[in-house]
């Protein structure tokens, strides 16, 4: 897990064809398209433990990898990213309830030119903590400016 804009050999800006080639090399299969309210935006999960990916047109514009984790791994990665990226531009801590169980989340986001690295640790009920990290373009034709 680095602090670039790459996950499992996938990089923001790749075309669908480039993504499919890397995914095949990693043994991932493309899941069913996930509907979006954004025009020309298509999301997928790369099955067999791959990341979630989203395209604006034919350009990889967002990707996130989620896995079981723990506070030690999360703290280590947060420390690495803070040393590399600086103090996060946005931090969040939230707790809500889903199906009667607490859903707790700690989130960190950085803004680097047009890329937003993000890192979060979340837990639902008594389940294992899960960590999610990813990268997304901030501004692109499929979404209005969010800065």
Secondary structure, DSSP 8 states (H G I E B T S, - for coil): --SSSEETTEETT-BHHHHHHHHHHHT-EE---B--SSTTEEEEEEETT--EEEEETTEEEEEEEEEE--HHHHHHHHHHHHHHH-S-SEEEEEEEEETTEEEEEEEEE--BTTEEEEEEEEEETTS--EEEEEEEESSBTTB----
